[in-house]
Amino acid sequence: MGRANFVREDADTRRQSLIAACAACLAEEGARGVSVRSICRRAGVSAGLLTHYFAGIDELILATYRDTTRKVTEATDAAVAAAGSDPRARLKAYVTASLRPPLLDPQLLATWLAFWSMMTSNVAVAQVHGETYGEFRRGLEDLLRECCGGRQGVDDLRLAAIGITALVDGLWLELCLDQRGPFTSEEAEKLAQVQLDALLAREGWAGQTG
């Protein structure tokens, strides 16, 4: 390995450690409790190192939001890949991935809550949220399109994806808040599957003709 590669990898490691520290601070202290000092203390580095890799704390927060989204995307993509080629199985895997570890994680919820609290006052955070929500919804639309063989229009797919996303978000939120609550993750998956089956049984979906 050449020195240039080593330096680049070392820089990537330092950047990632700051992102991880930022995510942990957001989860534990919320948006108002996050500062350059708290992040650097957790990462075990000087404040100067943060400004070396990021223009400031706002840029680091955006990088942390995107990194958190990347981890969610990787988990859902892995679940879909493991489901094989059957369109229904792939759709179910995409939907239920959020109801299982590693995404079923109270720490992840705490980090998201901090991000969401910034949306009304931070335009950049709101923009990243819109981008990431759109990416998840479009992934769901693509899987729904596979299931229905292209029989549904763009608006039908979009609305179906919005509805399923809202259902999954609600189940995920309740489970993360209290995993000993009124329903289990297995029951949440069954609820999601019932809704998917009901949707795909409708006329024009999944090859159904009525």
C-alpha positions as CSV (number, residue, x, y, z in Angstrom):
1,M,0.0,0.0,0.0
2,G,1.4,3.4,-1.0
3,R,1.7,6.4,1.3
4,A,-1.1,8.2,-0.6
5,N,-3.5,5.3,0.0
6,F,-2.6,5.1,3.6
7,V,-3.1,8.8,4.2
8,R,-6.5,8.7,2.4
9,E,-7.6,5.7,4.5
10,D,-6.5,7.4,7.7
11,A,-8.4,10.5,6.7
12,D,-11.5,8.5,6.0
13,T,-11.2,6.8,9.4
14,R,-11.0,10.1,11.2
15,R,-13.9,11.5,9.3
16,Q,-16.0,8.4,10.1
17,S,-15.0,8.6,13.8
18,L,-16.3,12.2,13.9
19,I,-19.5,11.2,12.1
20,A,-20.0,8.3,14.6
21,A,-19.4,10.6,17.5
22,C,-21.9,13.2,16.1
23,A,-24.6,10.5,15.7
24,A,-24.0,9.3,19.3
25,C,-24.1,12.9,20.7
26,L,-27.4,13.6,18.8
27,A,-28.9,10.4,20.2
28,E,-27.9,11.1,23.8
29,E,-28.1,14.9,24.0
30,G,-30.4,15.9,21.2
31,A,-29.9,18.7,18.7
32,R,-29.5,21.4,21.3
33,G,-26.9,19.5,23.2
34,V,-24.5,18.9,20.3
35,S,-21.4,21.0,20.1
36,V,-18.0,20.9,18.6
37,R,-16.6,20.2,22.1
38,S,-19.0,17.3,22.9
39,I,-18.4,15.6,19.6
40,C,-14.6,16.0,19.7
41,R,-14.6,14.8,23.3
42,R,-16.5,11.7,22.4
43,A,-14.3,11.1,19.3
44,G,-11.1,11.7,21.4
45,V,-9.8,14.4,19.1
46,S,-9.1,18.1,19.2
47,A,-11.6,20.7,18.0
48,G,-9.2,21.7,15.3
49,L,-9.5,18.3,13.7
50,L,-13.2,18.7,13.2
51,T,-12.8,21.9,11.3
52,H,-10.0,20.3,9.3
53,Y,-12.4,17.7,7.9
54,F,-15.6,19.6,8.0
55,A,-16.4,23.3,7.3
56,G,-18.2,23.3,10.7
57,I,-20.7,21.5,12.9
58,D,-23.5,22.1,10.4
59,E,-21.6,20.3,7.7
60,L,-20.8,17.4,10.0
61,I,-24.5,17.1,11.0
62,L,-25.5,16.8,7.3
63,A,-22.7,14.2,6.7
64,T,-24.0,12.3,9.7
65,Y,-27.6,12.4,8.4
66,R,-26.4,11.0,5.0
67,D,-24.3,8.4,6.7
68,T,-27.2,7.3,8.9
69,T,-29.3,7.0,5.8
70,R,-26.6,5.1,4.0
71,K,-26.6,2.5,6.8
72,V,-30.4,2.1,6.5
73,T,-30.2,1.7,2.8
74,E,-27.5,-0.9,3.1
75,A,-29.6,-2.9,5.5
76,T,-32.7,-2.8,3.3
77,D,-30.7,-3.6,0.2
78,A,-29.1,-6.6,1.9
79,A,-32.6,-7.8,3.0
80,V,-33.9,-7.5,-0.6
81,A,-30.9,-9.3,-2.0
82,A,-31.2,-12.1,0.4
83,A,-34.9,-12.6,-0.5
84,G,-34.0,-13.8,-4.0
85,S,-35.8,-13.0,-7.3
86,D,-39.5,-13.4,-6.3
87,P,-41.1,-9.9,-6.5
88,R,-43.4,-10.4,-3.5
89,A,-40.6,-11.8,-1.4
90,R,-38.4,-8.8,-2.3
91,L,-41.2,-6.4,-1.5
92,K,-41.8,-8.0,1.9
93,A,-38.1,-8.0,2.7
94,Y,-37.8,-4.3,1.9
95,V,-40.8,-3.4,4.1
96,T,-40.0,-5.7,7.1
97,A,-36.3,-4.8,7.2
98,S,-37.1,-1.8,9.3
99,L,-38.9,-4.0,11.8
100,R,-35.8,-6.1,12.6
101,P,-32.2,-5.4,13.8
102,P,-30.1,-3.6,13.0
103,L,-32.7,-1.0,12.0
104,L,-35.0,-1.8,15.0
105,D,-32.8,0.1,17.4
106,P,-33.8,2.7,20.0
107,Q,-30.4,4.4,19.5
108,L,-31.2,4.9,15.8
109,L,-34.6,6.3,16.7
110,A,-33.0,8.8,19.1
111,T,-30.6,10.0,16.3
112,W,-33.5,10.4,13.9
113,L,-35.5,12.3,16.4
114,A,-32.7,14.8,16.7
115,F,-32.5,15.2,12.9
116,W,-36.3,15.6,12.7
117,S,-36.2,18.3,15.4
118,M,-33.9,20.4,13.1
119,M,-36.1,20.3,10.1
120,T,-38.2,23.4,10.8
121,S,-35.2,25.6,11.5
122,N,-32.5,24.1,9.2
123,V,-33.2,24.3,5.5
124,A,-30.3,22.0,4.6
125,V,-31.4,19.3,7.0
126,A,-34.9,19.5,5.6
127,Q,-33.6,19.1,2.1
128,V,-31.6,16.0,3.1
129,H,-34.7,14.6,4.7
130,G,-36.7,15.2,1.6
131,E,-34.0,13.5,-0.5
132,T,-33.7,10.4,1.7
133,Y,-37.4,10.0,2.2
134,G,-37.8,10.2,-1.6
135,E,-35.1,7.6,-2.2
136,F,-36.8,5.1,0.2
137,R,-40.2,5.8,-1.4
138,R,-38.9,5.3,-4.9
139,G,-37.2,2.0,-3.9
140,L,-40.6,0.9,-2.7
141,E,-42.3,2.1,-5.9
142,D,-39.8,0.0,-7.9
143,L,-40.6,-3.1,-5.9
144,L,-44.3,-2.5,-6.2
145,R,-43.9,-2.1,-10.0
146,E,-42.2,-5.4,-10.1
147,C,-45.1,-7.0,-8.3
148,C,-47.8,-5.6,-10.5
149,G,-45.9,-6.0,-13.8
150,G,-46.2,-2.4,-14.7
151,R,-50.0,-2.5,-14.6
152,Q,-50.3,0.5,-12.2
153,G,-49.8,4.1,-13.0
154,V,-47.2,6.4,-11.5
155,D,-49.7,8.1,-9.1
156,D,-51.1,4.7,-7.9
157,L,-47.6,3.5,-7.1
158,R,-46.6,6.7,-5.4
159,L,-49.7,6.8,-3.2
160,A,-49.3,3.1,-2.4
161,A,-45.6,3.7,-1.4
162,I,-46.6,6.6,0.8
163,G,-49.2,4.6,2.6
164,I,-46.9,1.6,3.2
165,T,-44.1,3.9,4.3
166,A,-46.4,5.6,6.8
167,L,-47.5,2.2,8.2
168,V,-43.9,0.9,8.5
169,D,-42.8,4.2,10.1
170,G,-45.5,3.9,12.7
171,L,-44.8,0.3,13.6
172,W,-41.0,1.0,13.7
173,L,-41.5,4.0,16.0
174,E,-43.7,2.1,18.5
175,L,-41.3,-0.8,18.6
176,C,-38.2,1.4,19.1
177,L,-40.0,3.3,21.8
178,D,-41.0,0.2,23.7
179,Q,-40.1,-3.3,22.4
180,R,-42.1,-4.8,25.3
181,G,-45.1,-2.7,24.2
182,P,-48.6,-3.8,22.9
183,F,-47.2,-5.8,20.0
184,T,-44.0,-7.7,19.0
185,S,-41.8,-7.3,16.0
186,E,-43.2,-10.5,14.6
187,E,-46.7,-9.2,15.0
188,A,-45.6,-5.9,13.3
189,E,-44.3,-7.9,10.3
190,K,-47.6,-9.8,10.1
191,L,-49.5,-6.5,10.1
192,A,-47.3,-5.2,7.3
193,Q,-47.7,-8.4,5.3
194,V,-51.5,-8.2,5.7
195,Q,-51.5,-4.7,4.2
196,L,-49.2,-5.8,1.4
197,D,-51.4,-8.8,0.6
198,A,-54.6,-6.6,0.6
199,L,-52.9,-4.1,-1.7
200,L,-51.7,-6.7,-4.2
201,A,-55.1,-8.5,-4.2
202,R,-56.8,-5.4,-5.5
203,E,-57.8,-5.4,-9.2
204,G,-54.9,-4.7,-11.5
205,W,-52.2,-5.5,-8.9
206,A,-49.8,-8.4,-9.1
207,G,-51.5,-9.8,-12.2
208,Q,-54.9,-9.8,-10.7
209,T,-57.7,-9.1,-13.1
210,G,-60.7,-9.0,-10.7
